[in-house]
Amino acid sequence: MTLQPLDVSWLRGEYSEERYSFVYVRATPEQVVARLGGRWEHFAPGPFPDDPDRYPGPEGPLGVAAVGDWTFVFDPDWLGTREDVIIDLSRGTRLVSQAALGVKCLEYFHWCEDGEIRLAFGGDEGYLTEIPDELMDTMAEFDRLYPPLPRLYDGPAFLLVEHLTGIRVTEQLVKGLTFMWGTVPSR
C-alpha cells in the first residue's frame, strides 16, 4: 500500500493551531447519536464551520455526517479521547478517533473494534498500546513519508484514519458534508 501525504493546513486557524476532535464510527448517524444518549429529532442540519478559529468549543454542539457506511463526528467535548465513551460506542463495530490541541502539542488517537481498544496514542505518553501487527507496514510507511517523530496531527493520524476506515479526510470532503448539529448529555 502506498500512502500519499495529506494537506491538513485547513485545520489551522489564523489565530490558533490545530484544535479538533473527530470520531469515525461504522454506524448510521442516528445510531451514533442514540448511543451517545442524544435524540436525533433535536439535531438540525448545517455546514461544517469554515474557520478553525470559530469551531464550537467545549459544550458546543456535536456535528454528525454520513460518509458511506461511516459516521463522521465533529466532537467539541473531546468524547473521542475518553476510553469509557469510545469502548461503548465501538461495541459491535469499528471506531477510530483522533484529537489534537496543537498549541499544547496534545494529540490522541484510538482504534477500537467491538469494545476493545486495539491502538491508543495519547498526550505526552505516546503509544499506550503495542502497535498491532496489521499496522506495522503502515507505520513503516510513515517513517518514509514524514521526518522522525512527526506529530500525528501533521498528517500521520489522517493516513491511519484512511487505512482503518477507507475515508480520506480532506477539506473538500468535510466542508462538502451536511452535518446534523445538536447536543448529547454530558457523560
Sequence and secondary structure as in RCSB ss.txt:
>XXXX:A:sequence
MTLQPLDVSWLRGEYSEERYSFVYVRATPEQVVARLGGRWEHFAPGPFPDDPDRYPGPEGPLGVAAVGDWTFVFD
PDWLGTREDVIIDLSRGTRLVSQAALGVKCLEYFHWCEDGEIRLAFGGDEGYLTEIPDELMDTMAEFDRLYPPLP
RLYDGPAFLLVEHLTGIRVTEQLVKGLTFMWGTVPSR
>XXXX:A:secstr
        GGG  SS   EEEEEEESS HHHHHHHTT  GGG EEE   S GGGS  TTS EEEEEETTEEEEE 
TT GGG HHHHHHHTTTSEEEEEEEEGGGTEEEEEEEETTEEEEEEEGGGEESS   GGGHHHHHHHHHHS SS 
 GGGTHHHHHHHHHHS    HHHHHHS EEEE     
